[in-house]
Amino acid sequence: MLKKILAFFTVSIFLFLACGCGTLAGAAVGAAKGAQADWEATKKADQWFRENLW
């Protein structure tokens, strides 16, 4: 009986961690896309400053 309970908790913890890894991977991809969009906006702002203020 104790072995079944231990096996159940082990599998449960493994599944919980596996789900978390997928979430972290998705968050990393989203952050990378957001950073890329921010970089493009920064380049556009820099170009505007060069054209209008220099």
N, C-alpha and C positions, 0 to 999 in steps of 0.2 A: 504494500500500500504506500509506504513512504517513497519507494522508487517511482511510482506513478506520479505522485505529487511533485517530486523533484523534477521529473521529466516534463511535466506540464508547465511548471514555472520556467524551466530552461527554454522550452519552445516558445513560451509567451514572451519572455525577455528578448529572445532572438528576433521574433516577429516585430516587436515594438522597435527594436533598433534598426531593423531593415526598413521599416516605414519611415523612420526618422532620416535615414540616409537619403532616401528618395526626395524627401522634403528639402533637405539641405542642398541637394544637387539642383533642384528646381529653383531654389532661392538664389543660388550662385549664378545660374544662367540668367535669371531675371535681373540681378544686380549688374551683370556684365552688359546686358542690353541697355539698361538705364545709364550706365557710365558712358557707353558709346554715344547715346543720344545727347548726354550732357556735353561730351567732347565736341560733337558737331555744332551744338548751340554756341559753345565757347568760341569755336573757329569763326562762326558767322558774326558774332559780336566783335571779335578782333578785327575782322575785315571791315565792318562798319566803322569802327574807331579809326582804322587806317585811312579810309576814304573820306570821312567827315571831319576828323579832328586833327589830322596831320597836314 
